[in-house]
Amino acid sequence: MSVSDEHADDGHGEHHLPATEDWPHGFGEASWWPFVTAIGGSGIYVSAALLVLSMGENALVSQTVGAGAMAGSVGLFLVGIYGWLYHAFVSDFWERGTDYHSDKTLKFAMLLFLGSEIATFGAGFVYYFIVRGGEVWTQAAVPEVFGSLVIINTLILIASSATLHFSHVALRNGDRSRFLKLLGATLLLGIVFIGGQVYEYYEFIVHEGFTIGGGVYGSAFYGLTGLHGLHVTMGAVLLGIVFIRGYYGQYSAERHTSVSTASMYWHFVDIVWVFLVVVLYMGANLV
């Protein structure tokens, strides 16, 4: 074996970006995907600010600029997430066909990630509670947002948690057919939930004139529910990847770490939604 081959084998040969392998099995490779994802995520917050500045008679920027920046940022964020997840956890499995990563390591990594998510949503809720308890709330226009649509959407998301749980149970019991059917049902319910939230936004904005620029409640409502909707979309992408891998037989009763970590994430966003409904929908008009 030549010296160049030895360097290539130990991961210190020629590098390219984005890396074809990423964490956790490509420590020697550099990747742009996390950076792309971070730029997209940051752009979402900047775009939200631009949308707020574009509303009202004394708008500082055009609404087209804010809407275009938001669409581009969300697209960039989702592309980054897809590339990161695909190269980190999927591409290598088309050949190996098994989930060989450390179960404890990936579950611990997901717990750390969920900890950062709790901090993110926590900051949003702290902002809401501070505004809710201040004098500015007495002048806020708070429409009636709790209705049949949010109840149906909540039941759909709770049902998706149940189907995902029993899908995982079926996999651990060796019932691959039931696993795929229930996982597919979970993914479908998640997509229906996202569609329901988009429809709710349409009703509020077009028919009721309730927008993100409509006051402190509007900014809190769209900020928190929009952030959650983005997380549900990310969860749907995760479940889609898990479903494809499951369809190709890459999971078994002994190897299902990715199913476990994706389930942890999905159950987390479901719990956050229930909290959102209680605080933001049901509690908004309470004195």
N, C-alpha and C positions, 0 to 999 in steps of 0.2 A: 504493500500500500504506500502511495506517495505521501509526501508531507502535505500537499494540498488537499488530498483526500481526507487525511487525519483532521485537518482544520475544518473541512466541510462536515465531517462526522460529529465533531464536538460542538457544532452550532456557531462557530466563529468565522465561517466562510463569508461568501458574498451575501449581503442583506438586500432586501427590497421592501418597498412600502406600497400599500399596506401588506403586512406579513400574511403569509398563507396559514400560519399557525399563531395563535395568541394564547394568553393565559388560559388555563394553568399549565399547558404542556409546551409552551414555546418561550421560555424565559429569555432565550438568547436572541429572539427576534424583536424588532421594533414594529409598532403598529400605529397607524393613524386613526383607526376606528374610534377609540375612546376620545381622541381629540375632536373628531368630527361630531360625535355625539354631544360632547360638552359645548361646542360652538352652537349647535342646534338648540340645546336646552337653554343656553344663555340668551339666544336670539328670541326665544318665546317670551321671556320676561321683558326684553326690550320692545318687542312688537306689541305686547299688551300695553305698555306705557305709551307707545305711539298711537294706538287705537284710542286711548283715553284723551290724548292731546288733540286728536283729530275731531273730537265731538264738541258740539256747542257752537255758538255764534262766533266766538273768538278763537276758533281752531288754529293751532300753530302749524299743523301739518295736514296734508290731504288724507282723507280716509283710504284712498287707494294705496298710499304708501304703507299705512298701518296694516291693512288687510293683506297686501302683497308680502310684507315682511313676516307676518304671522304664518301665511301659507308656506313660504320658503323655509322658515325656521322649523316648523313642524315636519315638513318633508325631509329636511336635512337631519333632524333628530331621528326620525324613523329609519332613514337610510343608514345612519351611523349605528343604531341599535341592531339593525339586520346584519350589517357587515361584521360587527363585533361578535354577535352571537353565532353567526354562521361559521366564521373562521375559527372561533374559539371552541365551539362545541359540536359542530355538525360535519364539516367537510371531512375530517379525519375518520368519522364513523362510517362513511360510505364504504370504506375498505375494511375497517375493523369489525363493524357490526355489533359492537358491545360497548357498554358503558364502563370504562376501565378506570375512571378517575376515583380518587378517594372519596368515599361517601361522607365521612366526617368533615373533610376539608371543604367540600362544596356546600354542605349544609351550613357550616359555620360562616362561609363567605356570604351565603344568602341571608343569614341572620344579621351580619354586619351591614349588608345593603339595606335590609328592612329597618335597621336602626337609623340609618341616614334618612330613610323615607319618613319615619316617625318624626324626626326632627324637622323635615320639610313641611309636612302637614301641620305639625305642632306650631310652627311659626305662623302659618296662615290662620290657625284657630286662635292663637294669642292675639293677633291683629284684630280678628273679628270680635273677640270678647272685650278687648279694650274699647273698640268703637261702640260696641253694644252697651257698655256701661257708662259711656260718656254723654255729655250734653248734646253733642252733634246728632245722636240717635233720635232725639225728640223732633228734629227737623227733617229726618230722613223719610223718603217716600218708600214705604215697605208694602209691596203688593202681596196679594194672597197667592202664594206659589205652591202650596200643598194641595194636591188634588188626586184624582184617580190615576193620572198618568204616572206620577211618581210612585204611587202605591204599586202599580203593575210593574214598573221598572225595578222596584225594590224586590218584589216577589221573584222576578226573573233572575236577578243576580243571586239571591239566596238559593234558588233552585239550582243555579249553575254550580254553586259550592257543593251542594248535595250530590249532584251527578259526578263532579270531579272526585269527590271523596270515594264514592262507590266504584268509580272507574279504577282508582288506585288500588282499592281493595281487591277488585277482580284481577288486576295484574298480579298482585302478590299471591293470589290463589291459583295463578296459572291459567286463568280464563282470558285468553287474548282477544277473542271475539267480543265479549262483553266489555272489556277494557276499551276497545276502539269505538264501540257504539256509544258508550257513555261519555268518552272523551270528545267524540264528535258532537254529541248533544251539548256538552259544556261549551264548546267553541261556538256553536250556533246560538246558544243563549247569550253568550257574551257579545256577539255581533248584533243580536236583536237589541240588547241593552244599549249599545252605542248608538244604534239607529233611533231608539226611543229618546235618548238624550239630545240628539241632533234635532229631532222633531220638536221636542220641548223648547229648545232654543229658538227654533223657527216661530213657534206660536208666541213666545214671549216677545221676541224682537219685532216681528212683522205685524202681528195682530194686536198686541197689547202695549207696544212701545216701551217695553222694559229692556233697557240696554245696559251695557257695562258702564256707560257714562251717565247713568241715571241717578247717581248719588253714592253714598258710602255703602249702602246695602247692595246695590248693583255691582260695584267693584268687588265686594266680598263674595257675592253669590257666584258670579262668573269666574272669578279667580279660583275659588276652591272647587267648584263643580267642574270647571275646565281642566284644572290640574288632575282631578280624579279621573275624568274622562280620558285624558292622555295616558294615565297609568293603566286603565282598563284596556286601552288600545295596545299598549306594550304587552300586557298580559295575554291578549288575544294572539299577538305575534308569537309569544313564547309557546302558547298551547298549540298554535299551528305547526311550529317546528317539532314539538313533541309528538303531535299526531302523525306527521310525515315519517318521523323516525320509528314510531310504533307500527305504522303501516308496513314499513320495510323490515320489521322483525328485530329491531335493535334493542328491545327491552325484554326482560324475562322476570320471573318471580325473584331471582337473585340479583338482577341488575336493573335498577330503576331509579337511580339517584336523580337524574334530570327530571323525572316525573315528580319526585318528592319536592325538589326545590321549586319547580314551577307551581306546584300545588300550594306551597307556602306563600308564594307571592300572590296567587289568585285569592286565597282566603284572606290575606291581608287587605287587599283592595275592597273586598266585600265588607269587611268589618268597618273600614273607613267610610264606606258609603252609608251604612246604617247610622253611624255617628253623624254624618253630614245631614241625613234626613231628619234626625231628631233635633239637631242644633239649628241648621240653616233653613229647613223647610217648615218644620212644626213649631220651632221656638221663635221664629222671627217676629211674629205678631203678638207674642205674649208680653204682657206688661211687666 
